[in-house]
């Protein structure tokens, strides 16, 4: 019985469950294993995957960010509008990343310095930033003037689309940061016990600010790639992204109580979210039912997190 619990609740167990689910889906769902569908699946999780890299740090430090969807949409809008206004794609990309970073930095400062709850802060900025995107575009999609902007999403390297490579690089980079740097170790320490971390010399407030600033910067990158893929700046893009990202992270073993995270688990969580949506599309399941499935996945993720936390408490 104990070994079965370890299989379901441990990091290796998650990989085993994912592998089993992948085999079953491959057998039962037509066209699932085709190269075109696999690349399409990976393309579909690029936004969730990129944002999950830094949401992992937020959750591991006992925070979370509900404004990521709005920041992604806003950054995409800024990228398109700045590129159109200046005639320079590079300036547009820089503007988007900077704007995303500013949103994240403001979140971090308000939460860490003014000690306002992360839920309230990011819920407020979610509304504010989405509103700014709608105001800037007058509520309409903004077309891209320079066709070269499309190449960010259309270009390929070794037959694999560039956005997938960007996601893979960010997975590797932030996995290294989490496991091999003082920043990563301090993040987990803060999530485990903020007061003990402070007494040990960790500047908890500055760490939280940096984590949210990184979250904003990464949202800027995700916004650029999303705008390029949908060929316009959409003020209503990435609606509900925050719930999908949190679901992917928690499915991957990141604890909502803080102090526990693994990039390998997050990658598996992202792929589970992608496969669930991909299978529903291949089976022509209506969008209404897809909302139900996403909600069930979130509930399962939270249930697994509670079980992991209880198992960890019994071990300690």
SEPA-866524 format. One line per 8 residues: number of its first residue (from 1); for each residue x negated, y negated, z negated of N, C-alpha, C. Coordinates in steps of 0.05 Angstrom, whole numbers. Each point is the difference from the previous one (the first is absolute). Layout:
NUM) X/Y/Z/X/Y/Z/X/Y/Z  ...
//
This chain:
1) -17/24/0/17/-24/0/-17/-25/0  -22/0/-17/-17/-23/-1/-15/-4/27  -8/21/13/-13/-2/25/19/-12/21  25/7/-1/20/-10/18/4/-30/-4  0/-9/-25/2/-28/-6/-23/-16/11  -24/12/-3/-24/-13/10/1/-3/31  11/21/12/3/-1/30/17/-23/9  22/-5/-15/19/-20/8/-8/-28/-9
9) -14/-2/-22/-6/-26/-12/-28/-10/5  -18/18/7/-28/-8/4/-4/-11/28  -24/-13/3/-6/-12/26/-3/22/21  -13/22/-7/-3/22/20/27/12/7  18/1/-20/26/10/5/16/-16/20  -4/-27/-1/13/-17/19/-9/6/28  -26/5/4/-11/7/26/12/26/10  2/20/-18/11/26/7/29/-3/9
17) 15/-15/-16/29/-5/7/2/-14/27  -17/-20/4/1/-14/26/-7/19/23  -20/16/-4/-8/18/22/22/20/6  13/10/-21/22/19/4/23/-14/15  7/-24/-8/22/-15/13/-7/-5/29  -25/-7/5/-9/-6/27/3/25/18  -8/23/-10/3/25/16/29/6/6  17/-3/-21/29/6/4/12/-19/20
25) -6/-26/-2/11/-19/19/-10/5/28  -26/8/2/-12/6/27/15/23/14  9/19/-16/13/23/11/29/-6/7  14/-15/-17/29/-4/3/8/-24/17  -17/-20/2/7/-24/15/-13/-1/27  16/0/21/-12/-1/28/-17/-25/5  -22/3/14/-17/-22/9/-15/-14/-23  1/12/-24/-13/-14/-23/-30/0/3
33) -12/23/10/-29/2/0/-13/-10/26  15/-13/17/-12/-11/25/-18/-23/-7  -21/-4/17/-19/-21/-5/14/-27/0  18/-4/18/15/-26/1/15/-5/-26  13/21/-11/15/-4/-25/-18/-5/-24  -23/15/-1/-19/-4/-22/-11/-28/-1  -7/-11/24/-11/-27/1/23/-20/-6  24/6/9/23/-17/-7/5/0/-29
41) -2/23/-13/4/2/-29/-20/-17/-15  -26/3/8/-21/-16/-13/4/-30/4  8/-7/25/6/-28/6/22/-11/-18  20/17/-5/24/-9/-16/-7/-5/-29  -21/13/-10/-7/-4/-29/-23/-20/-4  -9/-13/22/-22/-18/-3/6/-22/-21  23/-13/2/7/-22/-18/1/10/-29  15/22/-4/2/11/-27/-28/9/-10
49) -15/13/17/-27/10/-8/-19/-23/-8  0/-21/16/-18/-22/-6/7/-14/-26  26/-5/-4/8/-14/-24/-3/18/-25  3/26/4/-3/19/-23/-28/-1/-11  -20/-7/16/-28/0/-9/-3/-18/-25  13/-23/1/-3/-19/-22/23/2/-20  24/9/9/21/5/-19/-9/21/-21  -17/18/9/-11/20/-18/-15/-13/-23
57) -15/-22/5/-14/-14/-21/20/-15/-18  21/-12/12/20/-14/-16/13/20/-20  9/22/10/14/20/-17/-20/11/-21  -24/6/8/-20/11/-18/-7/-19/-23  4/-26/5/-6/-19/-21/26/-9/-16  21/16/4/26/-5/-14/16/-23/12  -5/-8/24/15/-21/14/13/12/25  15/-15/14/10/7/26/8/-25/15
65) 2/2/26/5/-24/16/24/5/19  22/-14/-6/24/2/16/1/-19/24  -21/-16/2/0/-21/21/-15/10/26  -9/24/0/-17/9/23/14/-1/26  26/8/1/15/0/25/2/-28/11  7/-19/-17/3/-28/8/-27/-11/9  -22/7/-14/-26/-10/7/-10/11/27  7/25/5/-7/12/26/14/-15/23
73) 26/-5/-4/16/-14/21/-10/-28/3  -5/-14/-22/-10/-28/1/-27/-2/13  -18/19/-6/-26/0/12/1/5/30  17/18/8/4/5/28/10/-24/15  19/-14/-13/11/-25/12/-23/-21/3  -16/-3/-21/-22/-19/0/-20/7/22  -6/25/3/-19/9/21/9/-9/27  26/6/6/11/-7/26/2/-30/4
81) 10/-14/-20/4/-29/3/-26/-15/2  -20/8/-16/-26/-13/1/-14/6/26  2/24/10/-12/8/26/12/-17/22  27/-2/0/14/-16/20/-8/-29/-1  -2/-11/-24/-5/-28/-4/-29/-8/8  -19/17/-7/-28/-6/5/-11/11/26  14/20/11/-11/14/23/-22/19/-6  -5/5/-26/-21/18/-9/11/22/-17
89) -3/25/10/9/23/-16/-16/2/-26  -26/-6/1/-17/3/-23/10/-18/-23  6/-26/7/10/-18/-20/27/9/-11  16/12/18/26/11/-9/-4/22/-20  -18/18/5/-6/23/-18/-11/-10/-27  -18/-19/2/-12/-11/-25/22/-14/-17  18/-15/14/21/-14/-14/18/20/-15  7/22/14/17/20/-12/-12/13/-25
97) -26/7/2/-13/13/-23/-3/-20/-23  -6/-25/6/-3/-20/-21/27/-5/-14  22/-2/16/26/-5/-12/9/24/-17  -6/24/9/6/24/-16/-15/-1/-26  -26/-7/2/-17/-1/-24/10/-21/-19  9/-23/10/11/-21/-18/24/9/-15  18/14/14/24/11/-14/-8/19/-22  -19/18/6/-9/19/-20/-14/-14/-23
105) -16/-20/6/-14/-15/-21/20/-14/-18  20/-13/11/21/-13/-16/14/20/-18  6/23/11/13/21/-17/-18/7/-23  -26/4/5/-19/8/-20/-3/-21/-22  -2/-26/9/-4/-22/-20/25/-2/-17  23/0/12/25/-2/-16/3/23/-20  -6/24/9/2/23/-18/-21/1/-21  -25/-5/7/-22/3/-19/-4/-25/-17
113) 2/-24/11/-5/-24/-16/24/-10/-14  24/1/13/24/-10/-13/16/22/-14  -10/25/3/11/23/-14/30/4/6  8/-4/25/27/6/9/1/28/11  20/14/-7/3/28/8/-3/4/30  -14/21/8/-6/5/29/26/4/15  20/13/-12/26/4/13/13/-26/8  1/-19/-19/13/-26/5/-16/-16/19
121) -27/0/-3/-17/-17/17/2/9/29  -4/26/4/-1/10/28/28/1/12  21/2/-16/27/-2/10/6/-28/10  -11/-20/-15/3/-28/8/-15/-6/26  -25/9/0/-16/-6/24/10/16/24  12/23/-4/12/15/22/22/-17/13  16/-14/-16/21/-17/11/-11/-25/13  -20/-12/-14/-11/-25/10/-15/4/26
129) -16/20/2/-16/5/24/18/8/23  20/16/-5/19/8/22/14/-25/9  8/-17/-19/13/-25/8/-18/-18/17  -25/-2/-7/-19/-16/15/-3/11/29  0/26/3/-2/12/26/25/-7/17  23/1/-13/25/-7/14/1/-29/8  -9/-17/-19/0/-29/5/-19/-7/23  -24/12/-1/-21/-6/21/9/8/28
137) 16/21/1/8/11/26/29/-8/7  13/-15/-18/28/-7/4/17/26/2  -9/21/-14/15/25/-2/-2/17/25  -17/-7/19/-2/15/25/-28/12/4  -1/20/16/-26/12/7/-17/-20/16  -26/0/-4/-18/-17/14/-16/16/20  3/-5/25/-15/15/21/-29/-7/0  -16/18/11/-29/-3/2/-7/-11/28
145) -15/-22/0/-8/-12/25/-23/15/15  -19/9/-16/-24/12/12/3/31/0  2/12/23/3/29/2/-23/16/-14  -23/-13/-3/-23/13/-13/7/7/-29  19/-14/-12/8/6/-28/11/29/-2  13/9/22/12/27/0/-22/21/-2  -24/-6/9/-21/20/1/-9/9/-28  6/-16/-20/-6/9/-27/14/26/-7
153) 24/3/10/15/25/-5/-2/20/22  -4/-9/25/-1/18/23/-27/12/6  -21/-13/-9/-27/10/6/-5/26/-14  -19/16/12/-6/26/-11/-30/4/-2  -9/17/-19/-28/8/-2/0/30/-3  -13/14/19/-1/29/0/29/11/1  16/-12/17/28/7/5/19/-5/-24  -10/-11/-22/16/-5/-24/5/-30/-1
161) 25/-9/-4/6/-28/-1/-15/-15/-23  -8/-24/6/-17/-16/-19/13/-3/-27  26/-5/-3/12/-3/-27/-4/24/-18  -1/24/13/-5/24/-16/-28/0/-11  -19/-9/17/-28/-2/-9/-3/-20/-23  15/-23/3/-1/-20/-22/10/12/-26  23/14/2/10/13/-25/-20/20/-11  -12/16/17/-20/20/-10/-24/-14/-14
169) -9/-21/12/-23/-15/-12/7/-11/-27  25/-11/-2/8/-11/-26/4/22/-21  10/23/9/2/23/-19/-28/7/-11  -19/1/18/-28/7/-9/-11/-21/-18  3/-25/8/-11/-23/-15/11/-1/-28  27/0/-2/12/-4/-26/-2/26/-17  -3/23/13/-6/24/-15/-27/-1/-13  -20/-11/15/-27/-5/-11/1/-20/-23
177) 15/-22/4/2/-20/-21/12/12/-26  21/16/3/13/12/-23/-19/19/-15  -14/17/15/-15/22/-13/-29/-7/-6  -12/-19/15/-29/-4/-2/-9/-28/-9  19/-17/-7/-8/-27/-8/10/-7/-28  -12/-20/-12/9/-9/-26/28/-11/2  6/-14/22/27/-11/4/21/22/-2  -4/22/13/19/23/-1/2/11/-28
185) -22/4/-13/0/12/-27/14/-19/-20  -5/-27/4/14/-19/-18/30/-1/5  8/4/25/28/0/7/14/23/-15  -12/24/1/12/22/-14/-1/-4/-30  -21/-12/-10/-2/-5/-29/21/-20/-9  5/-20/16/21/-20/-7/27/14/-1  6/17/19/25/14/1/3/19/-23  -22/12/-9/1/19/-22/4/-14/-27
193) -14/-22/-4/2/-15/-25/-11/-28/4  17/-20/6/-10/-27/5/-15/-12/-24  10/5/-24/-13/-13/-23/-27/12/-5  -3/27/2/-26/13/-3/-19/-10/21  10/-4/25/-17/-10/21/-10/-28/-6  18/-17/-11/-8/-27/-7/-22/0/-21  4/17/-20/-20/2/-22/-27/11/10  1/16/22/-24/11/11/-14/-19/19
201) 11/-24/3/-13/-21/16/11/-4/28  21/14/7/12/-4/26/18/-25/0  -4/-17/20/17/-24/3/26/9/13  20/7/-16/24/12/10/15/-20/18  2/-25/-8/15/-20/16/-13/-3/28  -26/-3/1/-13/-3/26/3/25/18  -1/24/-13/4/24/15/27/1/13  21/-8/-15/27/1/11/3/-20/23
209) -13/-23/-3/1/-20/22/-13/11/25  -23/13/-3/-14/11/23/16/22/13  13/17/-16/16/22/11/23/-11/17  14/-21/-10/22/-11/15/-9/-16/25  -24/-13/-3/-11/-13/24/-7/20/22  -12/22/-8/-5/21/20/25/11/12  21/3/-16/26/9/10/10/-19/22  -3/-26/-5/9/-20/19/-16/1/26
217) -27/3/-3/-17/1/24/7/25/17  4/22/-12/7/25/14/28/-3/14  18/-13/-14/26/-6/12/-3/-17/25  -19/-19/0/-6/-16/23/-9/17/24  -17/19/-5/-10/19/21/24/16/10  16/11/-18/23/16/8/20/-17/17  4/-25/-8/18/-18/15/-9/-5/28  -26/-4/4/-12/-4/26/6/24/18
225) -7/24/-10/4/24/16/29/6/6  18/-6/-19/28/4/4/11/-20/22  -8/-25/-2/9/-20/20/-10/8/28  -24/10/2/-11/9/26/16/24/10  7/18/-18/15/24/9/28/-6/9  14/-18/-14/27/-7/8/1/-24/19  -23/-9/9/-4/-21/20/13/-27/-6  3/-6/-26/11/-26/-8/-3/-3/-30
233) 3/-25/-9/1/-5/-29/29/1/-9  6/19/-17/28/4/-8/3/-7/-30  16/-21/-6/3/-8/-28/14/21/-17  14/18/12/14/22/-15/-14/26/1  -25/0/10/-16/25/1/-7/10/-28  -6/26/-1/-10/13/-24/19/-2/-24  26/-2/5/20/-1/-21/0/28/-14  -2/0/-26/0/25/-15/-27/14/-1
241) -20/-13/11/-27/13/1/-10/6/-28  5/-18/-19/-11/3/-27/9/27/-12  25/8/4/10/25/-11/-13/24/12  -5/-1/27/-13/22/14/-29/3/-10  -13/-23/-4/-28/1/-8/-3/10/-29  18/-9/-18/-1/10/-27/6/30/-1  20/8/16/7/29/2/-24/16/8  -14/-9/21/-23/15/10/-22/2/-21
249) -5/-22/-14/-21/0/-21/7/19/-23  25/-2/-9/9/17/-23/1/29/8  10/6/24/-1/27/10/-29/11/0  -19/-18/6/-28/8/2/-14/1/-27  15/-3/-22/-12/4/-26/-8/-25/-15  5/-24/12/-6/-25/-14/21/-4/-22  -9/-4/-24/18/-2/-23/13/-27/-3  26/-1/-3/14/-25/-5/-8/-12/-28
257) -10/17/-17/-9/-9/-27/-29/-10/1  -13/2/24/-28/-9/2/-20/20/-8  -25/-5/9/-23/16/-9/-6/25/16  17/6/21/-5/24/15/5/-6/30  -19/7/17/3/-4/29/-22/15/15  7/9/24/-19/14/17/7/-7/29  -19/-8/16/5/-7/27/10/24/17  -11/23/-6/8/24/15/30/5/-4
265) 9/-4/-25/29/4/-5/17/-21/14  -10/-25/0/15/-21/14/3/6/30  -22/10/12/1/7/29/22/22/4  0/20/-17/21/21/3/28/-12/-4  3/-18/-19/26/-13/-5/9/-15/24  -18/-15/13/6/-15/24/9/18/22  -15/23/4/7/19/21/27/13/-5  6/6/-26/26/11/-6/23/-19/8
273) -4/-26/-7/20/-20/8/3/-1/31  -23/1/14/1/-1/29/13/24/12  -7/24/-10/12/24/11/30/1/-4  9/-8/-24/29/0/-6/15/-17/21  -11/-24/5/13/-18/19/-2/11/29  -24/11/6/-4/10/27/19/24/6  3/18/-19/18/22/3/29/-9/4  8/-20/-16/27/-9/3/5/-13/27
281) -20/-14/11/3/-11/26/1/21/22  -18/21/-3/0/22/20/27/15/0  12/2/-23/26/14/-3/24/-18/5  -6/-25/8/21/-20/6/19/-4/-23  -11/-1/-24/17/-6/-24/5/-30/-1  25/-7/-5/8/-28/0/-15/-16/-21  -4/-26/5/-15/-17/-18/13/-2/-27  27/3/-2/14/-2/-26/-10/22/-18
289) -3/24/11/-9/23/-17/-30/-3/-7  -15/-14/17/-29/-4/-6/-3/-16/-25  17/-19/-5/-1/-16/-25/4/18/-24  18/19/2/5/19/-22/-25/17/-5  -13/9/21/-24/17/-2/-23/-16/-13  -3/-26/8/-21/-16/-12/5/-5/-29  25/-3/-8/7/-4/-28/-6/25/-16  6/24/12/-5/25/-14/-30/4/-3
297) -16/-7/20/-29/2/-2/-11/-17/-23  11/-24/-3/-8/-18/-22/6/13/-27  24/11/-2/8/13/-25/-18/24/-6  -6/16/20/-18/23/-4/-28/-10/-9  -9/-21/13/-26/-11/-7/-1/-8/-30  21/-14/-9/0/-9/-28/2/24/-19  17/20/8/2/24/-16/-27/14/-3  -14/3/23/-27/12/-1/-19/-15/-18
305) 2/-27/1/-17/-17/-16/5/5/-30  26/2/-7/7/6/-28/-10/27/-9  2/20/17/-10/27/-6/-30/0/-3  -14/-14/18/-29/-2/-3/-9/-13/-26  14/-23/-6/-6/-14/-25/5/17/-24  22/15/0/6/18/-23/-21/22/-2  -8/11/22/-21/21/0/-26/-11/-10  -7/-24/8/-25/-13/-9/1/-5/-30
313) 24/-9/-10/3/-5/-28/-3/25/-17  10/23/11/-3/25/-15/-28/9/-1  -15/-5/23/-28/9/1/-17/-16/-20  7/-27/-2/-16/-16/-18/7/4/-29
//
